[in-house]
Amino acid sequence: MRAVPAEGLAPAAHRGVLQIGGRVVEKIAARAAREATTEAAPDTVLRAPRAGATMHHDHATVNLDVDVPYPGPVVEIARTIRQRVRADVEYLTGMPVVRVDVTVARLTRGGHGKRRVQ
């Protein structure tokens, strides 16, 4: 049995390894992107964002395909999505996100309607 330091944790080398799968990062990223687009256009029905993630030893990169409302500030919405995704992934995983690529796949005319639940 190893002694535990006064702080309550064993030395880092003895605690083990935490691996976070790419699919976990993709789900977090897609949800963050969805929340950002919903805030930008609460009355517009948009398809769910599609996310991909590449995991590296100590960081992640994320790519997203999203729909944005039309007319609307496409660049500003994409910037908001990028910031939200980076912040949420880093906060929830503790892993730095070095790049978030956002592809606007479709412009969707805004309007009042029922949102699809996915």
C-alpha positions, 0 to 999 in steps of 0.5 A: 500500500502506498502512502497518500500525500497530505493533500489527499492525492497520490502522486500523478504517476501513480493515479493512472491515465484518463483517456477521453474518446473522440466520440465523447468530444463530438457529442459535447461539441454538437450539443454546444453548437446546437445551444449556440445556434438555438440562442441565435435563432430560437424560432428557426428549425435547424438540423442538428449540428454534425461534429467530428473530433480528432484526439491527440495526446494532449489536445483535440481538434473539432470540426462542425457542420452547422445550419445557420438562420437566414438572414442573419450574421453568419460570421458572428454566429460561426464565431459564437459557435466556435467559442462556445464549443471550445469553452464547453469541451475544455471545461467538461474534458479538461483537454485543450481544444487547439482548433474548431473548424465550422462549416456552414452547411446550409442557410435556413430561412427563419420563421415560427414553427415547431422545433424538431426534437432529435 
